[in-house]
Amino acid sequence: MVKRHSNNDLQDENKRRGKRKVDWDSVPLFFDEESSSESEDAYEISGLQEEGKEEEEGLEWEEVPLDGSISLTMERPIEFDCHGKKKRKKKPFPYHRLKFGVHLIVMPFLLATLKQRFEWTKDERLNRRLRRSVPKMIHKKFDKWSKEKKPEKRSKSIRTLLIGLVLWFRNHYQINSNGFRQNFNRLQYLVKYRDEQDELYKYILENPNIFYGSRPSLKNDIDDVRLMAKKKMTTRDILVIFFFIILKNMLSLDCHIALCFALPLPDYEVSCSNVKWQMENKVAVVPNKYDSDLLKPYFWIELTLPGNDDEVYVIDPVVHLNEREMVAKYKINEAISNFTPSNDLKINMNQRFRYVVSIDTTSGIISDFSPRYIKNLCYRYFDEAQSDRTSKNCKSYYFFKKLLNRVNKGVNNASCSQLMKLVAQKNFQLPESLSALKKSDNFIVPSLLRSTEIISSDAQPISYLTHTNVNSGKKTREPIFWKSAVLRLKSRQHWAILSRSIREDVKPLKWKKHIPLKNRRLLKMERYEIKELYSFDQTIPTPKLSNEYRAPDGTTKKITDPNFYRNKFKHVEIYSERVKPDGFVFVYLHEEYDVKVIINRFNKMAKKARHLEETIKYVEVVDGFDFKQRPGYAVPIINKLMINADDSSKVDSLIDAENERTGLSMWAQLLKKMQLKQTLNLRYGDADNDKSGN
C-alpha cells in the first residue's frame, strides 16, 4: 500500500506556505553587524523546523492499492527552458566599504575644523569682547589666585573659582542653535540607496537640517563669531570656545590649558534595520535647537597647573549638570569615564566616540588623548609588526595617525604618546564571552588563532575564559592572551616579497599543509604541499646582491652583465632599492614610449654594424606580484629594467632622441593637416566663415 495526499490537504498546505508578515515595530532600530548574523541564521532555521512539524501533524493520509492506476491533472504545465542564458550573479553592493570610506574621509575635515576654531582664540577683538564681559569681582579673585606662590594653596582654591566661573558663564551665555551631531540613520540611508534616487531620497539629501538641525552661518568666519559673542548666543560647541578664551585670559601665563575635541565621525560598525522605513517615519529627527538629546559634549577643556604636573582639571562649561562633572580633578595617568557615551544602542543612538584629540595653546600641536576617555584601545599601541592590519579598527587608526602627523607637519609629541600608552594599558575591560572575544582587537584565545598564527612561547595569560565548545557541547577553559603575543607567520617567498630573508640558524615555527592550484586535479594524497612558516624575529633585511663572483680559476671578477642575475623565469626579483647591486641602475618603464623597444632597436643596429661591444644589456626587474588579475596565480609586476651604470648615459640619450623624434613627427602631422585644410579652403571655400555668415 502507498499513501498520497488528498486535494483538500494540498490546498491547505499551499495556504500554510504563504509568506509571514514581519512586525517592524518589534524590530530594534540599531543592531551590531557581527552579532546579528548568528541570531538571524538561528531564527531562519528554527522557523523552518516549526513549519515542517506543522505540515506533518496536519496531514490526513489515504490508503491506495498498489495495482490501482493514479491520474494526475496539472493546471499549469511546467516549462523548462533548456537553452536559456545563465544570468550573471550581480556583484554585491559595497555597503560596508562605503561606510568605512565615509568614516575615513570625514577625519581631515574635522581636524581642519579644530585648527580653524583654535585660530579664533587668537583674535584680539574677540578676546577683548569676551574678557570685558566678565565681572570685575571674578577678575579680582583670579588675580589674587595668580599672585599666590604656594602650589598647595593654588590647587585648593582653583576648583571653587572654576565652578563659579562656569555657573556665571551658563547664566549669561545661551544655546540658540544646533552644533555637531552624529546621525547614523540618514547617512546609512544615503549610502545604501544611492542607486535608487527617488523623491524621498532627493528630499532627505536636499534637507539635511531635518536631521542635523539649524546651524549658525559662518560665511564671514571670524566676523560672524564676534557677532555671536556680542549677542552671547550660539551653539554649545562654540560656547566652549568662548569659555576657553575667557579662562585663558583669567589665568596666569604659566598655566597649561588645552582644548579637547571628540571627533563626531560616522561609525562603520552601527547598522540600522529597515532604514528606509525609518526615513519615511522621520526617525532620528532633531528634537530641538538645544541638542538636549546629546548627553555628552564634543568640546571640553583640560587645565594643568604649574608645580602640579601630575594632576589635570577637566572642565565642561556647557553640558554636564553635576558640579563634580563640571570641574573634576584627575591624576594625569588616570582614565576618565564621564565624557564617554554608552555603547548600548538601546540607551544611546546619537553619539559614538573613537578619537579624542587635544590642541595645545602654546605650540598648536594636536595630540591624541583617546585612551584617557575611551576604553579598550590597547591595540593602537602594539608594535606595527604585531598588530592586525586586516582589522578595520587598526586601519582606521593608522590612517588617523598618518593624518595627524601631516597636520602637525612631522612634529610628534613623544611624551604624550608614551603617557597614553600607559593609560591604555590600564583602561580596558576583559570580554566575558567568546562572541565578544571575536570582536576584540586586544585579546585572543588559542582556539581563535588562524592557521598562520601562534602564541609566543614567552607569553603569559592575563585571564581565563570558560565557554561551551560548539562541536562537542562541553565547557572548555582557555587562557586569554594579549594580541600582541600573537606571532604572524609567513613563508620564505612571502618574506622575500617584503624584502626580508630567513636567517640560516633558525627552524620553522610551524608547517602548513596547502593545495596549490596546479595540484588540484591530482589524487587526494598527492595534492598537498608543506610550507615552512617563519616569524618576523627569524628574518633579517635582504642583503644587497653581490657585484662580484668567483671564477673557476679561483680569481674574483666583477659582474658587468645584468643577465648574470637572471633566474629561470628570465627576470630578477628585487623588491627594495637597497637590494640592487652596486654598479647597476634602474630604468623605469614609461607609458608614452617603450624603453625595451628603443634599446632593442639600438642593439639591432649595433649588431648590423658589427659593434657588439656597444650593445646595451638589460634584465627585467620584478618588484611585486598581482594576485587579483588571475585568481589563483601570482602575475609578476614589471615596472623597470636593470642595466649597467656605464650604459646609463646611452639609454638617456636614446630616450631623448626618441622624444625628439616623436615631437617632430607630431609637428609634421600638424603641418600636413594645416596644409590640407588650407587647400580645401582655397578649393571649396572657408566652411567656418560660411557658418558664421549664415
BELBEL-V910525 format. One record per pair of residues at least 6 apart in sequence whose C-alpha atoms are under 7 Angstrom apart, sorted by the first residue. I is the first residue (numbers start at 1). J is the second residue. If there is no record, write none. Layout:
I/J
I/J
This chain:
1/63
1/64
1/65
1/66
2/63
2/64
2/65
2/66
3/61
3/62
3/63
3/64
4/61
4/62
5/60
5/61
5/62
9/59
13/55
28/273
29/272
29/273
30/270
30/271
30/272
30/273
30/345
31/270
31/271
31/272
32/269
32/270
32/271
33/269
33/270
33/271
95/192
98/191
99/268
100/268
103/265
103/266
103/267
103/268
104/396
106/265
110/263
120/222
121/245
126/226
127/245
130/229
130/246
131/246
131/249
139/250
142/250
142/251
145/154
146/251
146/252
148/154
151/307
159/327
162/327
163/327
166/317
170/318
173/232
173/233
174/232
174/233
174/234
175/233
175/234
175/235
175/236
175/290
176/233
176/234
176/235
176/289
176/290
177/214
177/215
177/216
177/234
177/235
177/289
177/290
178/213
178/214
178/215
178/235
178/289
178/290
178/291
179/215
179/235
179/236
179/237
181/212
181/264
182/264
182/266
182/350
182/351
183/211
183/350
184/266
185/272
185/275
185/284
189/275
189/276
210/285
210/286
211/284
211/285
211/286
212/286
213/286
213/289
214/289
218/224
228/234
236/318
237/298
237/299
240/299
240/300
240/317
240/318
254/306
255/304
255/305
255/306
256/303
256/304
256/305
257/302
257/303
257/304
257/360
257/361
258/301
258/302
258/303
258/358
258/359
258/360
258/361
259/300
259/301
259/302
259/358
259/359
259/360
260/299
260/300
260/301
260/356
260/357
260/358
260/359
261/298
261/299
261/300
261/356
261/357
261/358
262/298
262/299
262/353
262/355
262/356
262/357
263/353
263/355
263/356
264/353
294/350
296/319
296/339
296/341
297/319
300/315
300/316
301/314
301/315
301/316
302/312
302/313
302/314
302/315
303/312
303/313
303/314
304/311
304/312
304/313
310/331
310/332
311/329
311/330
311/331
311/332
312/329
312/330
312/331
312/332
313/327
313/328
313/329
313/330
314/327
314/328
314/329
315/326
315/327
315/328
316/326
316/327
317/326
320/326
333/419
333/423
334/372
334/423
335/372
335/373
335/423
335/427
336/372
336/373
337/373
339/373
340/373
340/374
341/351
341/352
342/348
355/370
356/368
356/369
356/370
357/366
357/367
357/368
357/369
357/370
358/366
358/367
358/368
358/369
359/365
359/366
359/367
360/366
365/408
366/408
367/413
369/420
371/377
371/420
371/423
371/424
372/420
372/423
375/427
375/428
376/427
376/428
376/429
377/424
378/424
378/425
378/442
379/387
379/441
379/442
380/394
380/397
381/421
382/484
386/484
386/486
386/487
387/484
388/394
389/395
405/411
431/437
434/467
437/443
437/444
442/482
442/483
443/480
443/481
443/482
443/483
444/480
444/481
444/482
444/483
445/478
445/479
445/480
445/481
452/488
452/489
453/486
453/487
453/488
453/489
454/486
454/487
454/488
455/485
455/486
455/487
456/485
456/486
456/487
459/485
460/481
461/479
461/480
461/481
462/480
462/481
463/479
463/480
464/477
464/478
464/479
464/480
465/477
465/478
465/479
465/480
466/475
466/476
466/477
466/478
467/475
467/476
467/477
468/474
468/475
468/476
469/475
469/476
487/535
488/535
489/533
489/534
489/535
490/533
490/534
490/535
491/531
491/532
491/533
491/534
492/502
495/501
497/575
497/624
499/541
499/542
499/575
499/576
500/539
500/540
500/541
500/542
501/539
501/540
501/541
501/542
502/538
502/539
502/540
503/538
503/539
503/540
506/538
508/532
508/533
508/534
509/533
509/534
510/532
510/533
511/530
511/531
511/532
511/533
512/530
512/531
512/532
513/528
513/529
513/530
513/531
514/528
514/529
514/530
515/527
515/528
515/529
517/632
519/527
520/527
542/579
543/579
544/578
544/579
544/580
544/581
545/579
545/580
545/581
546/581
547/558
547/559
547/581
547/582
548/556
548/557
548/558
548/559
549/556
549/557
549/558
549/559
550/556
550/557
551/557
560/644
561/617
561/644
562/617
562/618
562/619
562/642
562/643
562/644
563/618
563/619
565/572
566/572
566/619
571/619
571/620
571/621
571/622
572/619
572/620
572/621
572/622
573/621
573/622
573/623
574/580
574/621
574/622
574/623
575/623
575/624
583/644
583/645
584/642
584/643
584/644
584/645
585/642
585/643
585/644
585/645
586/640
586/641
586/642
586/643
587/640
587/641
587/642
588/639
588/640
588/641
589/595
589/639
589/640
599/616
603/615
603/616
606/612
606/614
606/615
616/647
617/643
618/641
618/642
618/643
619/641
619/642
619/643
620/638
620/640
620/641
620/642
621/638
621/640
621/641
621/642
622/636
622/637
622/638
623/637
623/638
624/636
624/637
625/634
625/635
625/636
625/637
626/634
626/635
626/636
626/637
627/633
627/634
627/635
